[in-house]
Amino acid sequence: QVQLVESGGGLVQAGGSLRLSCTTSGFTLDYYTIGWFRQAPGKEREAVSCISSSGGITNYADSVKGRFTISRDNSKNTVYLQMNSLKAEDTAVYYCAANRRYTILWRLDSSYDYWGQGTQVTVSS
């Protein structure tokens, strides 16, 4: 079955770093665009970043640009989100999602076919 599993979340002090991983199975990751989303309590889910199947295209929300870096290692069936200079505003559940085709509508939930269960990131100040 298709499965996406996030890991690497936790509690970190403001200014610190975390690296999230999205490990996939049940499909060929090479063919899929992967997006990262996050959702804080009482807030709408928002797109954070995405990366095309080859890694040739990356996108970032303005709020994380310059602090977060998305990357992928298709041989390991894994996509990463390196998060540096973390702020309290980054506290949320982070989700990864898979989409067969890259689309300019990468910020939309409906652009993705498969979703992980999420991993909690808490940034203390």
N, C-alpha and C positions, 0 to 999 in steps of 0.2 A: 504494500500500500504506500501511497505517497505520504511522506512524513517530513516535517521540518521541525527541528528542535533547537531552541535558543539556549545558550548558556553564557556564563560569564558575568551575570549581573550580581549585584550586592550593594553593600553600604560603603560609600567612599566620601572622604572629606572634600569640600569645595576646593577646586584647584587641582585635584587629583585626576587619575586616569583609570579607565577600565577598557578592556577589549571584549566585546561581545562576539560570540560565534553563532552561526546558523548552519547546522549540519543537516544535510538532506539525504533522503533515501527514497527509493521507489520510482525515481525518474532520473533522466540524464540531465544533470545540472548544467552541462555545457550548452544546452539549448535554451536555458531560462534566464530571464532577467530576474534579479532579486531586489526587493525593496525592504527597507527598514522603516517601521512606523513606531510611534509611541503614543501612549494614552495615560494621562494623569486623571485622578478621580475628579469627576464632575466636568471634565474637559472632553472635547471631541478628539478622536484619533487623528493624528497628523503625520504626514509623510516626513521622514527625516532624510533619507538618502535612497538612491538606487544605483545599480550597476548592471550594465548590459551583459549578455552571455559571454562575450569575449573580454569584458573589462574595458572595452574601448570607450564607453560612454559612462560617465558618472554624473549624478545630480545630487545637490544638497539643498536643504532648506536654508534660508538666509540666517536663521537663528543658530545654526551649527556650523556654517561655512567657516573654514579656517581652524576649527577645533576638532571636527570629526573627519575620519577618513574611512571610506569603504574600499574593500578589496576582496578578491576571491582567489581560491585555490581549487580549481575544478578537479584536480587529481585527488584532493582530499574531500571532495563533495562539501566544501565549506565556504561560506562567505563571512567576512569579518567586518565589524564596525569598531574601529579604534576611536575612543572618546577621550580627548585631552581637555585640560582646563575646564573641568566640569563645574557647573553652576547648580544652585538649588533648583533653578528652573528646568533643569534636565531630568529631575525626578519623575519617573513614569514607569509603566510597564512597556517594555520594548518588544516588538513583534517583527519577525521576518516573514516575507511573503514572496511567492513565486509566480511569474507570468511568462508564458511561452514566447510571446512577442514583445519586443520593446515598443513602448508607446510614449509619445510626448505627454500623455496624460498620466504620468507616473505617480502623481500625488493622489490619485483617486483609488479608494479601496476596491472599486469595481473593476479595476484593471488587472487584478490579481486573482489567480485561480486557487491557490493553496496558501494556508496560513499556519504558522506555528502557534504554540500555546502561550508564548510570552515569557519574559524574564524581568524581574523587578530590579530597577536601578534606583537607589536612594542616595541623594547627595546631601550631606549635612553641612551646616554652616555655623 
